[in-house]
Amino acid sequence: MTQIIIIGAGPAGIAAAIQLHRYSIHSLIFEKNQPGGLLREAYCVENYPGFPHGISGSCLADILVHQLRAASADLFFEEVFSLEFYDDAFFVKTSYRTITAPYCIIASGTVPRPVATPFIDKEAGTHIYQSVLPLLEREDKLIVIIGAGDAAFDYALHLAAQNEIIILNRGDKTRCLDLLFHRAMNSPRISYRKNTQVHSVRKRNNMLQLTCFDTTGTCTLHADYVLYATGRRPALGFITSDLQKICGSLRKSGLLHLIGDVSNKRHRQAGIAIGDGISAAMTIHEKEKQQEQSGEMTNS
């Protein structure tokens, strides 16, 4: 029986596995973190059809994972260290196993870009994050969020229910939806400072001390935590150099699929990712049917 390797259990990977199950094609999913991907970080998803009043990202992720488990896919909570292709097959290697399959769907999402702050001392690093999830249980803290995109303002709205938030934008223009900006500015617990660039972060008496440059010169801010929301890049570090050289031809042949946030650049939306997953599964099924028919004609 044909089996498919899926790397990543975010919305795209989950949708692919569910659709493959409809075709009685078995999938093996590798996920190093919690299934649901970045969707779990979203404060409120309002553009996903079927939820006219919106739904929290974590709740929507739970719904998708529940449906995934009903699709009989094998879910391995393992990080993929390498993906290779030779002898007409893909080879996935983790710390525990090597698995091979004729098709591979990469739905590995994104990882944060490296922090650009010139200096961060070692002690401060334990209070600095690039994901909102570890901070969701914090209460009565002062949290500085660095960034000016949708994620920064969404994180602020998520955390402001129980904390004081300062958003720092190194420029003078935001890159977020006007809707998110106005909601954040209407919150009494969120303040916003533009043209403020962080130069260093140090630990001082159980607080973080941020030295910043703004239009007046040098300024100092203090916080319990710092959260960076300064962009993400595709999580493709596991692809070997040999595979990178032939990725294009494998994608054209329908054997390799890059779906969801890993390939959608700025169009990173749950609905788009799910459509990608369904499309990849349908393409694989069609290719399998063509090969099956070709084999029948050869045998006849």
Secondary structure, DSSP 4 states (H G I P E B T S, - for coil): --EEEEE--SHHHHHHHHHHHHTT-EEEEE-SS-TTGGGGG-S-B-SSTT-TT-B-HHHHHHHHHHHHHHTT-EEE-----EEEEETTEEEEE-SS-EEEESEEEE---EEEPPP--SEE-TTGGGGEES-SGGGTT--S-EEEEE--BHHHHHHHHHHTTTSEEEEE-SSSS-BS-HHHHHHHHT-TTEEEE-S-EEEEEEEETTEEEEEEEETTEEEEEEESEEEE---EEE--TTB-HHHHHHHHHHHHTTSEEE-GGGT-TT---HHHHHHHHHHHHHHHHHHHHHHHHHHHHHH-
